[in-house]
Amino acid sequence: MKRNVAIISVGYNGRFVSKRPDVNIPELIQPAVTNALGKTRLKPEDIDAYVVGNMHTFEGVNQPHLWASEHFNGNMKPVMRIATGGTTGASVYQAAYYHVASGLYDVVMAIGWEKQDEGDSQVGLMGILLPEAFSLFHFGPDTSTDRGIAGLGGGGSTGGAAFQAMSYLAKANAGIEHIDRVAAMMRSNAAKNPYAHLQQPGCTEADIAKTPIISYPLRFGHTCPTSCGAIAMILVSEEKAKKFGLTDRIAWIKGLGSGTSDATTGNLIEGQITDPAEQQICKIVAKKVYSMAGIKDPKKDIQMAEVYSGFSHQDLMWPERLGLVEEGASPKMLDKGAFAIDGEIPINPSGGVTSTNAIGASAMVRVGEAALQVMGLAEGGHQVQRKIENVVAHGWGGLFQFVTVTVLGKTPVKS
Amino acid sequence: MTQETRTIESTWDLTAYQFKIEADALNLFIKGTKDKKILGRKCHQCGTVYVPGPTYCRKCLIDIDQVVEVSQEGVLDAFTVNLADVRGIPVENPFITCTVKLDGSDSFLMGTLEGWTEWHSVREGMRVKVVWKDTTSGALADLSHFQLI
């Protein structure tokens, strides 16, 4: 029988920044662990097991968890490491949930991090595409100019996301100005989050529209930064939460799930059959998670969302696919201010991934920020003031095909 | 905290990598391009047509061997305008890379789009057709580009 699980503490290592030459990986993680423990009355020996994760080899270190384990007090304890690309943070957190829900452990710490100044993320991404590229070259694409298939990969992940953005804009009948608008909102939200990387107080649509286009319709201002940072969360069972006397200021995990569809961009070898903006898998997973959480109408019962949007058009696309607004309604909702911190359904009060992206931490930061909002502990003015009962946190990764969804709430689901 | 960046020189030997890839889909595709045909495979169970066509259906997970020829006209699905080259330097003549769904196919093909004068006027859903190179040799490059009709 599954047990109810709660998040009792969320800790960051400090503000996310692009370069941390003063620390190494264990030193980057350690303050987040101390911070998470410090917010509770727990001691390091109270943690039964650890689940940790970052992107594989992006920092040039193959198994950093072995190096770092004593720095997060993991010596002589079970440590599991998970790497699933963009969804790493959420996969780590889900594994930690199952550790507790299954009855195997009572208190588990989940840690996600990335130290991107120690490696080249674009080279890491290139390593993923090597088999496809080699195979294509075998069959003779036109390599004489920048055009043709040789030029298709030129934009890196932005080049791929541009197709998704274009397809979304056509479906929602929106324009590039909507992406500018939502990007500006995220950067000014980030200014209210002391841990966010790119903080631009009062950022306007015009500020974003000034930045150069990388791959139409995506501009430099629509893309995420490369950040260094770490997040740690403590998950406990219902019995332990009672034993610790924790009733207020905790976030209950009500439902969670993950799914994958076919690789939607980059699979030129076997015929790509899915439109990258369709995201049928996100709708399927969300439906399953809502039924697990006992949510009948997500539009009414969910008050806020933290979505994983590496590119700004996704801040509009995910709320639709998660069923929080009608299909194609996001641009209108944005225009009437519904997505703002004080709006009807706030999206990413933290500033989102377009403001802070430490890859292995990003999807867990979504869950952590959702938990802080439920607890009422979001710092620096990005706490939503309306009454919050349920929050949805979302993760995305791979070649546009991995999705994780979680619902956190003030009260546990009755079993 | 110092903000200086250090550069460390190193080499990455790409020839050290070996990959095994299911090549039948592209083998069939380039067999077709030699005769200026677009070939794919159709699943006899669900009817999905893949171009290029793998030897198995990715939905039903069964072997498929029905080779079909699809139309050389189709619909523009999505596109991006390349305003800069891979080094980030703005290009004099922007070009469009696009995904196209050919009539009779359920998958998307990528390529460059021509036949437009002002890129702001290009819209999803426009009709396009395949343009071949004058001489075809059985390679992906045989398919020169897509042209707006």
Interface residues (C-beta under 8 A of the other chain):
Chain A: K19 R20 P21 D22 V123 L130 P131 F134 S135 L136 H138 F139 G140 P141 D142 T143 D146 R147 G148 I149 G151 L152 G154 G155 G159 A162 F163 Q164 M166 S167 A170 P212 I213 I214 S215 Y216 P217 L218 D262 L268 I269 E270 G271 Q272 I273 D275 P276 A277
Chain B: M1 T2 Q3 E4 T5 W12 L14 Y17 F19 I21 E22 A23 A25 L26 F29 I30 G40 T48 Y50 V51 P52 G53 P54 R58 K59 D77 A78 F79 T80 V81 N82 L83 A84 D85 V86 V91 F95 T97 T99 S105 D106 S107 F108 M110 G111 T112 W119 R123 E124 G125 S137 G138 A139 L140 A141 S144
